[in-house]
Amino acid sequence: MTTLLRAIRQLLRLAVRCDARRLTRAVALLAVGYLSTPLIAVCLKSLTTAALARSAATGTWLALTTALLLVLELMMTHFAHLSYFELGELEELALQNEVISLAHGTTGLEQLDRPGFADTLALVREELPRTRAALEAVLQLGGMALQLTVTTVLLGLLNPWLLLLILAALVPVAAGNRAQLLIDRAKETAAPRIRLGRHLLELATAEASAKEVRLSGAEAVLTERQRRDWRSVTATLWRAQASAALLRAVGQLVFAAAYGGAIVLVVRQALSGGSGLGDVILVITLAAQVSFQVSTTLGLLTILQGAGRTLERLHSLRVAHRPDTAASTGTSGVPSALTVGIRLEEVSFSYPGSDRKILDRVTLDIPAGTALALVGENGAGKSTLVKLLCGLYRPTGGRILVDGVDLAEGGPEEWQRRTATLFQDFARLELRLRDNVGIGDLDLLDDDAALRQSIDAADAGPIPDQVPGGLDGLLGHSYGDGAELSGGQWQKLGLARALLRRRPLLVALDEPASALDATAEHALFERFADLATEARTDTGAVTLLVSHRFSTVRMADLIVVLEQGRISELGTHAQLAAAGGLYAELYDLQARVYT
Ligand SMILES: Nc1ncnc2c1ncn2[C@@H]1O[C@H](COP(=O)(O)OP(=O)(O)OP(=O)(O)O)[C@@H](O)[C@H]1O
């Protein structure tokens, strides 16, 4: 019940914030519409009495009044709908905006990696459209409460025993409440399996995986797994639905018995001369209305309970959301140009929810202007180190200093604005081509010349000519009929995005050539050398390259070999080749394979 009340309060507050005038208009119109219903019963009673008394004039007026009330009952709710349906959409939009800011409200990615936070975020994202109908439900519930109050007073005045009818109406409401709880619990229990079922469906049909699924003939395996999964989900949900249906039926039966009792009571009262035929008509009409009011209330409560749970989840995200104090102070320790460089001091790191050390007491000095290459086997921690250097995660031990200032305290947001990055799992933004590149430096989003310059620099010059609409052409098929690009072309756009950033202090390219052909790869590494020189002379920036291709890292000023989260070798190509360690071994191996 507290979930429900909290949801009602929250939805009304939000509606006031979104558009108080529209809300007031909707409430006024609904009040008139909903009040008309019990007044119709009163008119029918008077009409019966007037008919029995053969009073034609009074009867005519009452008939007209009844007709007017019927029109008001029907029309006002329609007009009110015009006011509140848009409010519901505004509320959904406001909540969507809040979800986006909760997901991105911290400088780092830690909270998105926390399993509880990520799961709740996914549920809220999925369920948010429910809240659109929730305001309508709150307003209608208010209308129902008004109707029930008037009905209660009318019944109480006629015979206090009739008030038991209202009490009896609470039984199906409580039973419905309980039934919904059972269903919600079952859904929660089944949620991981429901998600698995959807994931399996996506695996079998999504463009990215469909090819391999087809070639391996795995459809049958996926279908069987999905069938098994849904069978167990359906069994759980069916049990809950059956118990819920039973509970609801018992509740409705109690009310039906009370309804019959009320009619018997008032008929006996009429037969004994205690009341007139008009009163019998009034009770029959009001009791029928109570029945409708109760079943409608049940439906509205079900909608509100669903929305209430979503809002509760959203609240838990708000509570779990931990804004960075350093980011909010607005103090920036980020220099306009690097003079000393970046120092990693005993840096250790474990991902949220895990004790496994991905980086283990890494200490490294990267002087300003250095072109650094990071190599190591799969899973050694290279991409993790890049993410830490970009300020997307904070070290769980040790610290990262930028020109002597701790990154965690010196304005991590400002630092992120000064990093140009191409991640290994770069984003394929299925938006306009302009957005794909422009997001690298939002101030340049509408600067065609700057966008084209970075596209050319990334060796992606022909792409705008291939995409219908050029820079304003849509990419991908997610929501529109956009142009599809090859893997390498997407990667080149990712690089163009990184190159757009002005005056970066850190340029980090993580496996930037993984999808490129040999010519493009060669061009990229030549470009990398130029980039390192430009960045060095411009802002003293550090340029970082992660690559498994040893021939391309040899020109770096400093090469770091990571092994299981620790630095095992460090030096120039010549030094490492002479040292005869892992680097020399892998370099020789690749040289032999490629020659
Ligand atoms: N978001 C994450 N949550 C939990 N563990 C993660 C996450 N990202 C990476 N890891 C783990 O951290 C370890 C290091 O991953 P990382 O991506 O840094 O390796 P890498 O050296 O870049 O490997 P590769 O050469 O394959 O790209 C891996 O064992 C991986 O399972």
The ligand as a MOL file (V3000), in Angstrom:
LIG
                    3D

  0  0  0     0  0            999 V3000
M  V30 BEGIN CTAB
M  V30 COUNTS 31 33 0 0 0
M  V30 BEGIN ATOM
M  V30 1 N 33.3370 -4.5650 -17.2530 0
M  V30 2 C 34.0060 -5.5990 -16.7450 0
M  V30 3 N 33.5710 -6.2060 -15.6300 0
M  V30 4 C 34.2510 -7.2390 -15.0790 0
M  V30 5 N 35.4010 -7.7450 -15.5800 0
M  V30 6 C 35.8680 -7.1870 -16.6900 0
M  V30 7 C 35.2210 -6.0970 -17.3450 0
M  V30 8 N 35.9520 -5.7410 -18.4280 0
M  V30 9 C 37.0030 -6.5810 -18.4550 0
M  V30 10 N 36.9710 -7.4330 -17.4300 0
M  V30 11 C 37.9710 -8.4790 -17.1120 0
M  V30 12 O 39.2140 -7.8440 -16.9720 0
M  V30 13 C 40.2470 -8.6610 -17.5350 0
M  V30 14 C 41.1530 -7.7880 -18.3980 0
M  V30 15 O 40.3750 -7.3340 -19.4880 0
M  V30 16 P 40.9550 -6.2630 -20.5180 0
M  V30 17 O 39.8780 -5.9910 -21.4920 0
M  V30 18 O 41.5350 -5.1300 -19.7830 0
M  V30 19 O 42.1280 -7.1230 -21.1920 0
M  V30 20 P 43.0080 -6.7910 -22.4500 0
M  V30 21 O 44.4230 -6.9080 -22.0440 0
M  V30 22 O 42.6070 -5.5040 -23.0740 0
M  V30 23 O 42.6210 -8.0220 -23.3870 0
M  V30 24 P 42.5140 -8.1140 -24.9920 0
M  V30 25 O 43.8940 -8.1600 -25.5500 0
M  V30 26 O 41.8040 -9.4040 -25.1920 0
M  V30 27 O 41.7230 -6.9460 -25.4550 0
M  V30 28 C 39.5710 -9.7720 -18.3100 0
M  V30 29 O 39.8260 -10.9740 -17.6210 0
M  V30 30 C 38.1050 -9.4440 -18.2640 0
M  V30 31 O 37.3630 -10.5850 -17.9810 0
M  V30 END ATOM
M  V30 BEGIN BOND
M  V30 1 1 1 2
M  V30 2 1 2 3
M  V30 3 2 2 7
M  V30 4 2 3 4
M  V30 5 1 4 5
M  V30 6 2 5 6
M  V30 7 1 6 7
M  V30 8 1 6 10
M  V30 9 1 7 8
M  V30 10 2 8 9
M  V30 11 1 9 10
M  V30 12 1 10 11
M  V30 13 1 11 12
M  V30 14 1 11 30
M  V30 15 1 12 13
M  V30 16 1 13 14
M  V30 17 1 13 28
M  V30 18 1 14 15
M  V30 19 1 15 16
M  V30 20 2 16 17
M  V30 21 1 16 18
M  V30 22 1 16 19
M  V30 23 1 19 20
M  V30 24 2 20 21
M  V30 25 1 20 22
M  V30 26 1 20 23
M  V30 27 1 23 24
M  V30 28 2 24 25
M  V30 29 1 24 26
M  V30 30 1 24 27
M  V30 31 1 28 29
M  V30 32 1 28 30
M  V30 33 1 30 31
M  V30 END BOND
M  V30 END CTAB
M  END
